[in-house]
Amino acid sequence: MGNLVARLMTVFGDREHKVIIVGLDNAGKTTILYQFLTKEAVHTSPTIGSNVEEIALRKTRFLVWDIGGQESLRATWMSYYGNTEIVILVVDSTDRERLTLTKDELHRMLAHEDLQNASVLVLANKQDMKNSMTAAEISQCLTLNSITGHSWHVQACCALTGEGLPASLDWMRSRVVAN
């Protein structure tokens, strides 16, 4: 009986789906979280610890954890992995120098047992900036084609304008509905 109720709740959208937003400091994680929530650019300061918000999209509810990306905080990321269905990796598309570090962090995360079944959404942020890398360039630099155990998607976006973010939410919804 309990399984039937759980399935019905999933079909009708009463279940929350856990999402974590990670990325290096200054990638735009918090701006994206609040753009998802309010559809407006908000002034943010560096996240110390985490922010958490609920985002609803057509009867699908996401509990989104925005986790600070400073070097000293990255070691704590794994404490947020439990029950995560989607990992959003935000990449500053202008930060070519730290892209290898981003790649290393991503592959280290995906090796963690708590993220075995998580889907990965890479947001190539700051597409409005001159000299930003394309989503395809970022995909290649992060060696996303080598990720075979996770469903993944790369989306070009701009956290300030919201461009690309509705498509990101649609992809997230399609992943949890498929599961």
KOLPA-644916 format. One record per atom (N, C-alpha, C, CB): x, y, z negated; atom name. Coordinates in Angstrom, 3 decimals, decimal comma. Glycine has a CB too. Layout:
BEGIN
NODE       px       py       pz guvo
NODE        X        Y        Z   CA
...
***
This chain:
BEGIN
NODE       px       py       pz guvo
NODE    0,825   -1,201    0,000    N
NODE    0,000    0,000    0,000   CA
NODE    0,863    1,256    0,000    C
NODE   -0,935    0,003   -1,208   CB
NODE    1,934    1,248   -0,796    N
NODE    2,827    2,401   -0,861   CA
NODE    3,480    2,707    0,472    C
NODE    3,889    2,172   -1,898   CB
NODE    3,868    1,648    1,224    N
NODE    4,475    1,860    2,538   CA
NODE    3,485    2,485    3,508    C
NODE    4,996    0,542    3,103   CB
NODE    2,225    2,074    3,429    N
NODE    1,202    2,632    4,295   CA
NODE    1,018    4,121    4,015    C
NODE   -0,123    1,885    4,110   CB
NODE    0,962    4,491    2,752    N
NODE    0,809    5,896    2,380   CA
NODE    2,019    6,697    2,863    C
NODE    0,636    6,042    0,844   CB
NODE    3,217    6,143    2,691    N
NODE    4,431    6,836    3,132   CA
NODE    4,419    7,051    4,645    C
NODE    5,684    6,039    2,722   CB
NODE    4,001    6,031    5,382    N
NODE    3,924    6,168    6,854   CA
NODE    2,901    7,207    7,264    C
NODE    3,576    4,826    7,504   CB
NODE    1,732    7,177    6,627    N
NODE    0,702    8,164    6,949   CA
NODE    1,179    9,579    6,643    C
NODE   -0,582    7,865    6,173   CB
NODE    1,897    9,741    5,530    N
NODE    2,414   11,060    5,180   CA
NODE    3,412   11,536    6,233    C
NODE    3,075   11,030    3,788   CB
NODE    4,223   10,620    6,757    N
NODE    5,186   10,983    7,787   CA
NODE    4,470   11,407    9,061    C
NODE    6,135    9,817    8,073   CB
NODE    3,453   10,659    9,453    N
NODE    2,702   10,972   10,666   CA
NODE    2,031   12,336   10,551    C
NODE    1,653    9,886   10,944   CB
NODE    1,496   12,627    9,398    N
NODE    0,777   13,877    9,225   CA
NODE    1,655   15,018    8,728    C
NODE   -0,352   13,673    8,278   CB
NODE    2,959   14,771    8,626    N
NODE    3,886   15,847    8,366   CA
NODE    4,024   16,269    6,920    C
NODE    3,495   16,990    9,141   CB
NODE    3,660   15,432    5,974    N
NODE    3,747   15,821    4,576   CA
NODE    5,117   15,520    3,962    C
NODE    2,672   15,120    3,787   CB
NODE    5,994   14,920    4,695    N
NODE    7,300   14,541    4,183   CA
NODE    8,325   15,596    4,567    C
NODE    7,717   13,157    4,715   CB
NODE    9,173   15,942    3,619    N
NODE   10,260   16,873    3,909   CA
NODE   11,448   16,108    4,466    C
NODE   10,667   17,663    2,644   CB
NODE   12,129   16,727    5,418    N
NODE   13,313   16,136    6,029   CA
NODE   14,513   16,984    5,614    C
NODE   13,178   16,056    7,599   CB
NODE   15,489   16,341    5,014    N
NODE   16,649   17,079    4,515   CA
NODE   17,632   17,382    5,638    C
NODE   17,347   16,289    3,406   CB
NODE   18,037   18,646    5,681    N
NODE   18,986   19,142    6,669   CA
NODE   20,084   19,883    5,910    C
NODE   18,285   20,075    7,732   CB
NODE   21,335   19,681    6,311    N
NODE   22,407   20,504    5,754   CA
NODE   23,021   21,323    6,884    C
NODE   23,491   19,622    5,045   CB
NODE   23,324   22,579    6,568    N
NODE   24,018   23,465    7,502   CA
NODE   25,430   23,630    6,981    C
NODE   23,289   24,857    7,652   CB
NODE   26,405   23,227    7,798    N
NODE   27,805   23,337    7,420   CA
NODE   28,578   24,031    8,536    C
NODE   28,407   21,944    7,118   CB
NODE   29,788   24,395    8,234    N
NODE   30,663   25,055    9,192   CA
NODE   31,665   25,879    8,416    C
NODE   29,860   25,940   10,190   CB
NODE   32,673   26,330    9,097    N
NODE   33,690   27,139    8,440   CA
NODE   33,100   28,479    8,018    C
NODE   34,902   27,350    9,367   CB
NODE   33,786   29,142    7,116    N
NODE   33,340   30,459    6,665   CA
NODE   33,239   31,409    7,855    C
NODE   34,305   31,030    5,598   CB
NODE   32,256   32,285    7,811    N
NODE   32,009   33,307    8,820   CA
NODE   31,505   32,755   10,160    C
NODE   33,264   34,084    9,049   CB
NODE   30,974   31,547   10,165    N
NODE   30,440   30,979   11,405   CA
NODE   29,024   31,474   11,693    C
NODE   30,450   29,455   11,332   CB
NODE   28,298   31,886   10,641    N
NODE   26,932   32,378   10,822   CA
NODE   25,870   31,459   10,238    C
NODE   26,659   32,578   12,277   CB
NODE   26,243   30,581    9,329    N
NODE   25,307   29,590    8,771   CA
NODE   24,116   30,246    8,070    C
NODE   26,037   28,677    7,788   CB
NODE   24,388   31,175    7,177    N
NODE   23,309   31,804    6,413   CA
NODE   22,438   32,673    7,308    C
NODE   23,883   32,642    5,268   CB
NODE   23,045   33,372    8,243    N
NODE   22,268   34,188    9,178   CA
NODE   21,320   33,298    9,978    C
NODE   23,204   34,979   10,131   CB
NODE   21,799   32,131   10,398    N
NODE   20,949   31,191   11,134   CA
NODE   19,811   30,681   10,248    C
NODE   21,784   30,006   11,660   CB
NODE   20,126   30,319    9,001    N
NODE   19,078   29,841    8,098   CA
NODE   17,959   30,869    7,991    C
NODE   19,659   29,537    6,703   CB
NODE   18,302   32,119    7,771    N
NODE   17,265   33,132    7,582   CA
NODE   16,624   33,557    8,907    C
NODE   17,852   34,349    6,879   CB
NODE   17,311   33,372   10,003    N
NODE   16,689   33,591   11,315   CA
NODE   15,629   32,505   11,560    C
NODE   17,771   33,581   12,457   CB
NODE   15,941   31,253   11,179    N
NODE   14,952   30,174   11,259   CA
NODE   13,714   30,542   10,437    C
NODE   15,559   28,830   10,759   CB
NODE   13,959   31,077    9,251    N
NODE   12,887   31,324    8,293   CA
NODE   12,069   32,571    8,622    C
NODE   13,463   31,451    6,909   CB
NODE   12,737   33,680    8,921    N
NODE   12,041   34,957    9,061   CA
NODE   11,982   35,469   10,497    C
NODE   12,705   35,983    8,200   CB
NODE   12,759   34,836   11,375    N
NODE   12,883   35,280   12,773   CA
NODE   13,425   36,706   12,856    C
NODE   11,519   35,197   13,486   CB
NODE   14,251   37,055   11,878    N
NODE   14,907   38,364   11,841   CA
NODE   16,351   38,174   11,407    C
NODE   14,165   39,345   10,880   CB
NODE   17,207   39,072   11,852    N
NODE   18,591   39,074   11,373   CA
NODE   18,598   39,723    9,996    C
NODE   19,552   39,834   12,368   CB
NODE   19,240   39,086    9,056    N
NODE   19,349   39,652    7,709   CA
NODE   20,826   39,828    7,378    C
NODE   18,642   38,740    6,647   CB
NODE   21,106   40,833    6,574    N
NODE   22,474   41,068    6,136   CA
NODE   22,820   40,009    5,087    C
NODE   22,648   42,522    5,562   CB
NODE   23,938   39,328    5,273    N
NODE   24,334   38,278    4,332   CA
NODE   25,731   38,564    3,797    C
NODE   24,287   36,885    5,008   CB
NODE   26,061   37,873    2,734    N
NODE   27,423   37,913    2,194   CA
NODE   27,900   36,467    2,123    C
NODE   27,483   38,624    0,768   CB
NODE   29,195   36,248    1,968    N
NODE   29,685   34,861    1,937   CA
NODE   28,940   34,017    0,894    C
NODE   31,195   34,841    1,641   CB
NODE   28,562   32,816    1,304    N
NODE   27,817   31,922    0,419   CA
NODE   28,777   31,227   -0,531    C
NODE   27,012   30,882    1,232   CB
NODE   28,518   31,393   -1,795    N
NODE   29,259   30,677   -2,830   CA
NODE   28,295   29,626   -3,359    C
NODE   29,788   31,648   -3,988   CB
NODE   28,571   28,365   -3,077    N
NODE   27,635   27,302   -3,431   CA
NODE   26,721   27,021   -2,268    C
NODE   26,819   27,673   -4,675   CB
NODE   25,413   27,244   -2,461    N
NODE   24,467   26,928   -1,380   CA
NODE   23,219   27,784   -1,480    C
NODE   24,083   25,444   -1,415   CB
NODE   22,499   27,832   -0,371    N
NODE   21,157   28,405   -0,301   CA
NODE   20,258   27,275    0,168    C
NODE   21,084   29,672    0,670   CB
NODE   19,019   27,264   -0,262    N
NODE   18,095   26,234    0,199   CA
NODE   16,752   26,886    0,510    C
NODE   17,934   25,105   -0,865   CB
NODE   16,191   26,507    1,655    N
NODE   14,898   27,046    2,082   CA
NODE   14,110   25,941    2,770    C
NODE   15,080   28,272    3,033   CB
NODE   12,785   26,063    2,726    N
NODE   11,920   25,140    3,458   CA
NODE   11,453   25,817    4,740    C
NODE   10,702   24,698    2,588   CB
NODE   11,585   25,096    5,845    N
NODE   11,163   25,600    7,147   CA
NODE   10,130   24,631    7,694    C
NODE   12,378   25,761    8,133   CB
NODE    8,975   25,164    8,084    N
NODE    7,904   24,330    8,636   CA
NODE    7,768   24,613   10,123    C
NODE    6,555   24,587    7,902   CB
NODE    7,621   23,537   10,886    N
NODE    7,462   23,646   12,328   CA
NODE    6,438   22,606   12,764    C
NODE    8,827   23,448   13,073   CB
NODE    5,249   23,066   13,123    N
NODE    4,189   22,170   13,589   CA
NODE    4,063   20,902   12,740    C
NODE    4,443   21,789   15,030   CB
NODE    3,706   21,066   11,495    N
NODE    3,474   19,967   10,553   CA
NODE    4,734   19,189   10,187    C
NODE    2,468   19,021   11,128   CB
NODE    5,889   19,674   10,570    N
NODE    7,146   19,042   10,176   CA
NODE    7,849   20,010    9,232    C
NODE    8,050   18,690   11,430   CB
NODE    8,236   19,483    8,080    N
NODE    8,878   20,336    7,074   CA
NODE   10,338   19,921    6,904    C
NODE    8,125   20,254    5,714   CB
NODE   11,201   20,912    6,978    N
NODE   12,629   20,701    6,773   CA
NODE   13,050   21,409    5,489    C
NODE   13,454   21,216    7,991   CB
NODE   13,759   20,698    4,638    N
NODE   14,387   21,314    3,479   CA
NODE   15,839   21,533    3,881    C
NODE   14,251   20,418    2,163   CB
NODE   16,199   22,801    4,105    N
NODE   17,479   23,138    4,712   CA
NODE   18,438   23,689    3,659    C
NODE   17,286   24,157    5,849   CB
NODE   19,570   23,009    3,519    N
NODE   20,624   23,400    2,584   CA
NODE   21,749   24,050    3,374    C
NODE   21,150   22,172    1,770   CB
NODE   22,006   25,312    3,107    N
NODE   23,090   26,080    3,709   CA
NODE   24,245   26,041    2,709    C
NODE   22,647   27,574    4,051   CB
NODE   25,347   25,431    3,111    N
NODE   26,457   25,195    2,185   CA
NODE   27,640   26,080    2,563    C
NODE   26,873   23,699    2,191   CB
NODE   28,215   26,725    1,562    N
NODE   29,357   27,615    1,786   CA
NODE   30,490   26,922    2,526    C
NODE   29,867   28,151    0,464   CB
NODE   31,165   27,667    3,392    N
NODE   32,188   27,082    4,258   CA
NODE   33,622   27,475    3,948    C
NODE   31,902   27,446    5,641   CB
NODE   33,828   28,213    2,856    N
NODE   35,198   28,564    2,503   CA
NODE   35,992   27,297    2,201    C
NODE   35,224   29,527    1,291   CB
NODE   37,284   27,357    2,425    N
NODE   38,135   26,182    2,250   CA
NODE   37,949   25,544    0,879    C
NODE   39,593   26,558    2,449   CB
NODE   37,857   26,346   -0,163    N
NODE   37,724   25,810   -1,521   CA
NODE   36,389   25,094   -1,746    C
NODE   37,873   26,932   -2,532   CB
NODE   35,383   25,383   -0,917    N
NODE   34,060   24,770   -1,092   CA
NODE   33,853   23,525   -0,235    C
NODE   32,987   25,777   -0,769   CB
NODE   34,670   23,337    0,782    N
NODE   34,443   22,212    1,698   CA
NODE   34,549   20,856    1,002    C
NODE   35,438   22,271    2,843   CB
NODE   35,357   20,766   -0,026    N
NODE   35,490   19,503   -0,761   CA
NODE   34,184   19,117   -1,461    C
NODE   36,621   19,608   -1,792   CB
NODE   33,294   20,091   -1,671    N
NODE   32,019   19,799   -2,347   CA
NODE   30,918   19,401   -1,380    C
NODE   31,568   21,001   -3,146   CB
NODE   31,164   19,532   -0,070    N
NODE   30,121   19,231    0,906   CA
NODE   29,523   17,850    0,688    C
NODE   30,674   19,335    2,314   CB
NODE   30,363   16,867    0,370    N
NODE   29,856   15,496    0,268   CA
NODE   28,810   15,330   -0,824    C
NODE   30,997   14,545    0,013   CB
NODE   28,787   16,214   -1,807    N
NODE   27,767   16,100   -2,856   CA
NODE   26,369   16,435   -2,315    C
NODE   28,112   17,030   -4,037   CB
NODE   26,278   16,989   -1,115    N
NODE   24,992   17,318   -0,491   CA
NODE   24,540   16,275    0,530    C
NODE   25,080   18,669    0,180   CB
NODE   25,361   15,282    0,836    N
NODE   25,087   14,359    1,932   CA
NODE   23,924   13,409    1,690    C
NODE   26,297   13,566    2,210   CB
NODE   23,644   13,033    0,472    N
NODE   22,611   12,041    0,182   CA
NODE   21,271   12,392    0,821    C
NODE   22,438   11,901   -1,314   CB
NODE   20,657   11,445    1,509    N
NODE   19,340   11,578    2,148   CA
NODE   19,278   12,603    3,276    C
NODE   18,331   11,942    1,120   CB
NODE   20,428   13,020    3,778    N
NODE   20,453   13,990    4,873   CA
NODE   20,076   13,304    6,181    C
NODE   21,849   14,653    4,992   CB
NODE   19,123   13,890    6,883    N
NODE   18,692   13,355    8,177   CA
NODE   19,343   14,082    9,347    C
NODE   17,182   13,442    8,299   CB
NODE   19,634   15,374    9,149    N
NODE   20,252   16,165   10,213   CA
NODE   21,364   17,017    9,625    C
NODE   19,203   17,054   10,929   CB
NODE   22,509   16,974   10,298    N
NODE   23,623   17,864    9,978   CA
NODE   23,660   18,930   11,063    C
NODE   24,996   17,082    9,881   CB
NODE   23,574   20,186   10,654    N
NODE   23,769   21,291   11,595   CA
NODE   25,182   21,812   11,354    C
NODE   22,676   22,440   11,408   CB
NODE   25,998   21,731   12,382    N
NODE   27,344   22,287   12,328   CA
NODE   27,323   23,595   13,105    C
NODE   28,413   21,287   12,911   CB
NODE   27,574   24,692   12,419    N
NODE   27,606   25,999   13,064   CA
NODE   29,057   26,316   13,402    C
NODE   26,978   27,108   12,148   CB
NODE   29,272   26,657   14,665    N
NODE   30,613   26,970   15,154   CA
NODE   30,630   28,423   15,625    C
NODE   31,038   25,999   16,308   CB
NODE   31,632   29,171   15,172    N
NODE   31,868   30,516   15,684   CA
NODE   32,529   30,343   17,047    C
NODE   32,764   31,382   14,697   CB
NODE   31,805   30,628   18,092    N
NODE   32,291   30,387   19,459   CA
NODE   33,461   31,276   19,864    C
NODE   31,169   30,588   20,431   CB
NODE   33,783   32,253   19,037    N
NODE   34,926   33,122   19,334   CA
NODE   36,174   32,709   18,556    C
NODE   34,579   34,571   19,016   CB
NODE   36,034   31,784   17,622    N
NODE   37,135   31,401   16,723   CA
NODE   37,887   30,195   17,277    C
NODE   36,599   31,088   15,307   CB
NODE   38,635   30,421   18,345    N
NODE   39,382   29,353   19,010   CA
NODE   40,467   28,767   18,103    C
NODE   40,011   29,878   20,297   CB
NODE   41,042   29,604   17,269    N
NODE   42,159   29,170   16,421   CA
NODE   41,762   28,102   15,404    C
NODE   42,737   30,359   15,694   CB
NODE   40,525   28,136   14,953    N
NODE   40,112   27,182   13,912   CA
NODE   39,224   26,058   14,438    C
NODE   39,384   27,913   12,812   CB
NODE   39,112   25,928   15,746    N
NODE   38,240   24,891   16,302   CA
NODE   38,755   23,485   15,985    C
NODE   38,112   25,067   17,816   CB
NODE   40,054   23,288   15,944    N
NODE   40,606   21,976   15,578   CA
NODE   40,249   21,639   14,132    C
NODE   42,146   21,955   15,770   CB
NODE   40,301   22,634   13,251    N
NODE   39,905   22,428   11,857   CA
NODE   38,423   22,052   11,781    C
NODE   40,184   23,700   11,014   CB
NODE   37,595   22,722   12,571    N
NODE   36,161   22,396   12,617   CA
NODE   35,964   20,956   13,077    C
NODE   35,403   23,369   13,561   CB
NODE   36,687   20,562   14,112    N
NODE   36,593   19,188   14,620   CA
NODE   36,972   18,188   13,528    C
NODE   37,505   19,002   15,856   CB
NODE   38,065   18,442   12,816    N
NODE   38,503   17,537   11,751   CA
NODE   37,448   17,420   10,658    C
NODE   39,826   18,019   11,151   CB
NODE   36,858   18,548   10,269    N
NODE   35,818   18,530    9,229   CA
NODE   34,601   17,737    9,705    C
NODE   35,400   19,975    8,851   CB
NODE   34,202   17,923   10,952    N
NODE   33,041   17,205   11,492   CA
NODE   33,275   15,701   11,480    C
NODE   32,734   17,676   12,920   CB
NODE   34,389   15,262   12,000    N
NODE   34,649   13,823   12,078   CA
NODE   34,842   13,206   10,685    C
NODE   35,889   13,558   12,943   CB
NODE   35,409   13,955    9,752    N
NODE   35,529   13,473    8,368   CA
NODE   34,139   13,297    7,752    C
NODE   36,380   14,460    7,511   CB
NODE   33,265   14,271    7,988    N
NODE   31,895   14,178    7,462   CA
NODE   31,170   12,968    8,017    C
NODE   31,109   15,445    7,789   CB
NODE   31,244   12,788    9,320    N
NODE   30,476   11,722    9,957   CA
NODE   30,971   10,336    9,581    C
NODE   30,521   11,882   11,451   CB
NODE   32,173   10,246    9,034    N
NODE   32,691    8,965    8,556   CA
NODE   32,118    8,601    7,187    C
NODE   34,215    9,008    8,487   CB
NODE   31,486    9,551    6,513    N
NODE   30,947    9,314    5,168   CA
NODE   29,704    8,429    5,251    C
NODE   30,607   10,657    4,467   CB
NODE   29,628    7,450    4,372    N
NODE   28,527    6,480    4,416   CA
NODE   27,150    7,122    4,241    C
NODE   28,728    5,434    3,346   CB
NODE   27,050    8,207    3,499    N
NODE   25,747    8,844    3,289   CA
NODE   25,214    9,527    4,550    C
NODE   25,846    9,860    2,166   CB
NODE   26,069    9,725    5,550    N
NODE   25,633   10,376    6,782   CA
NODE   25,546    9,408    7,955    C
NODE   26,572   11,504    7,127   CB
NODE   25,591    8,115    7,671    N
NODE   25,571    7,101    8,732   CA
NODE   24,409    7,252    9,697    C
NODE   25,526    5,735    8,125   CB
NODE   23,242    7,624    9,187    N
NODE   22,043    7,698   10,028   CA
NODE   21,653    9,123   10,407    C
NODE   20,891    7,043    9,321   CB
NODE   22,510   10,083   10,088    N
NODE   22,176   11,484   10,351   CA
NODE   22,403   11,842   11,818    C
NODE   23,007   12,406    9,453   CB
NODE   21,531   12,677   12,339    N
NODE   21,722   13,271   13,657   CA
NODE   22,541   14,546   13,486    C
NODE   20,351   13,567   14,357   CB
NODE   23,208   14,963   14,556    N
NODE   24,097   16,118   14,482   CA
NODE   23,676   17,156   15,510    C
NODE   25,567   15,699   14,705   CB
NODE   23,450   18,363   15,032    N
NODE   23,148   19,504   15,890   CA
NODE   24,302   20,488   15,761    C
NODE   21,776   20,173   15,507   CB
NODE   25,001   20,733   16,857    N
NODE   26,090   21,708   16,865   CA
NODE   25,547   23,001   17,453    C
NODE   27,330   21,187   17,681   CB
NODE   25,604   24,066   16,667    N
NODE   25,154   25,370   17,135   CA
NODE   26,376   26,201   17,501    C
NODE   24,289   26,089   16,057   CB
NODE   26,524   26,461   18,790    N
NODE   27,622   27,282   19,309   CA
NODE   27,192   28,738   19,163    C
NODE   27,967   26,925   20,820   CB
NODE   27,460   29,298   18,000    N
NODE   26,979   30,630   17,632   CA
NODE   27,855   31,734   18,243    C
NODE   26,942   30,772   16,104   CB
NODE   27,325   32,931   18,197    N
NODE   28,007   34,155   18,644   CA
NODE   28,203   34,184   20,155    C
NODE   29,359   34,285   17,951   CB
NODE   27,228   33,649   20,868    N
NODE   27,281   33,655   22,329   CA
NODE   27,158   35,063   22,904    C
NODE   26,181   32,775   22,893   CB
NODE   26,761   36,022   22,084    N
NODE   26,649   37,407   22,532   CA
NODE   27,998   38,125   22,557    C
NODE   25,688   38,159   21,637   CB
NODE   29,018   37,482   22,021    N
NODE   30,338   38,113   21,917   CA
NODE   31,170   37,861   23,170    C
NODE   31,082   37,594   20,680   CB
NODE   31,971   38,837   23,501    N
NODE   32,871   38,714   24,639   CA
NODE   33,878   37,592   24,340    C
NODE   33,602   40,075   24,930   CB
NODE   34,215   36,836   25,341    N
NODE   35,199   35,746   25,233   CA
NODE   34,736   34,575   24,373    C
NODE   36,480   36,283   24,670   CB
NODE   33,440   34,431   24,153    N
NODE   32,970   33,265   23,399   CA
NODE   33,064   32,026   24,288    C
NODE   31,504   33,475   22,893   CB
NODE   33,346   30,902   23,659    N
NODE   33,401   29,638   24,386   CA
NODE   31,979   29,174   24,683    C
NODE   34,178   28,559   23,576   CB
NODE   31,818   28,463   25,781    N
NODE   30,508   27,920   26,123   CA
NODE   30,224   26,694   25,245    C
NODE   30,441   27,547   27,638   CB
NODE   28,979   26,279   25,241    N
NODE   28,604   25,063   24,508   CA
NODE   29,381   23,865   25,043    C
NODE   27,079   24,806   24,616   CB
NODE   29,585   23,801   26,354    N
NODE   30,333   22,681   26,948   CA
NODE   31,791   22,685   26,491    C
NODE   30,267   22,748   28,486   CB
NODE   32,409   23,858   26,410    N
NODE   33,793   23,940   25,931   CA
NODE   33,896   23,489   24,480    C
NODE   34,329   25,373   26,074   CB
NODE   32,938   23,911   23,680    N
NODE   32,943   23,521   22,268   CA
NODE   32,732   22,022   22,141    C
NODE   31,856   24,283   21,484   CB
NODE   31,823   21,476   22,920    N
NODE   31,587   20,032   22,913   CA
NODE   32,878   19,278   23,219    C
NODE   30,495   19,655   23,934   CB
NODE   33,598   19,744   24,210    N
NODE   34,851   19,087   24,588   CA
NODE   35,899   19,220   23,485    C
NODE   35,390   19,677   25,897   CB
NODE   36,036   20,405   22,908    N
NODE   37,030   20,623   21,849   CA
NODE   36,726   19,805   20,591    C
NODE   37,095   22,106   21,492   CB
NODE   35,447   19,610   20,309    N
NODE   35,050   18,826   19,131   CA
NODE   35,031   17,331   19,429    C
NODE   33,672   19,271   18,638   CB
NODE   35,336   16,944   20,643    N
NODE   35,290   15,552   21,125   CA
NODE   33,963   14,869   20,774    C
NODE   36,458   14,748   20,531   CB
NODE   32,874   15,566   21,071    N
NODE   31,551   15,030   20,742   CA
NODE   31,235   13,755   21,516    C
NODE   30,485   16,072   21,022   CB
NODE   31,787   13,604   22,710    N
NODE   31,528   12,379   23,469   CA
NODE   32,055   11,133   22,769    C
NODE   32,147   12,485   24,842   CB
NODE   32,987   11,306   21,839    N
NODE   33,507   10,154   21,093   CA
NODE   32,570    9,743   19,954    C
NODE   34,895   10,475   20,531   CB
NODE   31,564   10,550   19,679    N
NODE   30,612   10,239   18,600   CA
NODE   29,520    9,357   19,182    C
NODE   30,003   11,550   17,964   CB
NODE   29,587    8,075   18,873    N
NODE   28,613    7,134   19,431   CA
NODE   27,622    6,628   18,388    C
NODE   29,333    5,959   20,057   CB
NODE   27,922    6,798   17,123    N
NODE   27,049    6,279   16,075   CA
NODE   25,993    7,265   15,606    C
NODE   27,867    5,858   14,913   CB
NODE   25,969    8,445   16,186    N
NODE   25,025    9,485   15,782   CA
NODE   24,419   10,118   17,029    C
NODE   25,721   10,563   14,897   CB
NODE   23,142   10,445   16,923    N
NODE   22,519   11,242   17,972   CA
NODE   23,037   12,667   17,782    C
NODE   20,927   11,172   17,912   CB
NODE   23,445   13,321   18,861    N
NODE   23,950   14,683   18,724   CA
NODE   23,503   15,555   19,888    C
NODE   25,472   14,679   18,627   CB
NODE   23,542   16,856   19,638    N
NODE   23,139   17,845   20,631   CA
NODE   23,914   19,129   20,365    C
NODE   21,596   18,099   20,593   CB
NODE   24,315   19,824   21,436    N
NODE   24,974   21,123   21,311   CA
NODE   24,035   22,176   21,862    C
NODE   26,351   21,148   22,056   CB
NODE   23,885   23,264   21,130    N
NODE   22,995   24,342   21,545   CA
NODE   23,730   25,670   21,439    C
NODE   21,706   24,359   20,688   CB
NODE   23,819   26,403   22,530    N
NODE   24,348   27,763   22,482   CA
NODE   23,325   28,641   21,776    C
NODE   24,667   28,307   23,919   CB
NODE   23,799   29,571   20,947    N
NODE   22,857   30,426   20,231   CA
NODE   23,503   31,740   19,811    C
NODE   22,312   29,702   19,009   CB
NODE   22,657   32,621   19,336    N
NODE   23,090   33,878   18,737   CA
NODE   22,261   34,075   17,477    C
NODE   22,931   35,092   19,736   CB
NODE   22,904   33,997   16,332    N
NODE   22,185   34,114   15,068   CA
NODE   21,523   35,481   14,903    C
NODE   23,129   33,859   13,911   CB
NODE   22,130   36,524   15,447    N
NODE   21,590   37,869   15,267   CA
NODE   20,299   38,094   16,039    C
NODE   22,609   38,890   15,686   CB
NODE   20,218   37,545   17,245    N
NODE   19,013   37,749   18,068   CA
NODE   18,034   36,582   17,975    C
NODE   19,408   37,960   19,521   CB
NODE   18,520   35,431   17,529    N
NODE   17,674   34,239   17,468   CA
NODE   17,692   33,431   18,753    C
NODE   16,262   34,631   17,149   CB
NODE   18,389   33,913   19,763    N
NODE   18,446   33,198   21,037   CA
NODE   19,004   31,788   20,832    C
NODE   19,308   33,976   22,056   CB
NODE   18,307   30,789   21,375    N
NODE   18,726   29,395   21,271   CA
NODE   18,223   28,676   20,035    C
NODE   20,197   29,323   21,297   CB
NODE   17,771   29,407   19,047    N
NODE   17,358   28,758   17,791   CA
NODE   16,005   28,043   17,884    C
NODE   17,297   29,788   16,686   CB
NODE   15,006   28,567   18,592    N
NODE   13,761   27,793   18,730   CA
NODE   14,005   26,426   19,381    C
NODE   12,738   28,584   19,558   CB
NODE   14,874   26,373   20,381    N
NODE   15,196   25,094   21,025   CA
NODE   15,879   24,156   20,029    C
NODE   16,103   25,319   22,262   CB
NODE   16,662   24,716   19,132    N
NODE   17,327   23,913   18,097   CA
NODE   16,312   23,275   17,162    C
NODE   18,307   24,777   17,293   CB
NODE   15,343   24,067   16,735    N
NODE   14,296   23,533   15,864   CA
NODE   13,485   22,458   16,577    C
NODE   13,372   24,657   15,387   CB
NODE   13,209   22,671   17,853    N
NODE   12,473   21,663   18,616   CA
NODE   13,256   20,357   18,691    C
NODE   12,169   22,176   20,029   CB
NODE   14,579   20,454   18,902    N
NODE   15,408   19,247   18,950   CA
NODE   15,386   18,536   17,597    C
NODE   16,862   19,600   19,350   CB
NODE   15,506   19,308   16,504    N
NODE   15,469   18,708   15,170   CA
NODE   14,146   17,980   14,949    C
NODE   15,674   19,785   14,084   CB
NODE   13,058   18,630   15,325    N
NODE   11,742   18,008   15,151   CA
NODE   11,640   16,727   15,969    C
NODE   10,623   18,985   15,555   CB
NODE   12,163   16,742   17,185    N
NODE   12,098   15,542   18,020   CA
NODE   12,889   14,398   17,391    C
NODE   12,630   15,839   19,431   CB
NODE   13,972   14,714   16,707    N
NODE   14,795   13,664   16,071   CA
NODE   14,043   13,021   14,907    C
NODE   16,143   14,252   15,571   CB
NODE   13,421   13,810   14,054    N
NODE   12,746   13,223   12,888   CA
NODE   11,457   12,531   13,284    C
NODE   12,454   14,296   11,844   CB
NODE   10,786   13,022   14,322    N
NODE    9,576   12,355   14,809   CA
NODE    9,951   11,008   15,428    C
NODE    8,827   13,249   15,846   CB
NODE   11,072   10,974   16,152    N
NODE   11,527    9,717   16,786   CA
NODE   11,902    8,674   15,739    C
NODE   12,736    9,983   17,711   CB
NODE   12,395    9,133   14,607    N
NODE   12,799    8,204   13,555   CA
NODE   11,629    7,822   12,696    C
NODE   13,893    8,803   12,698   CB
***
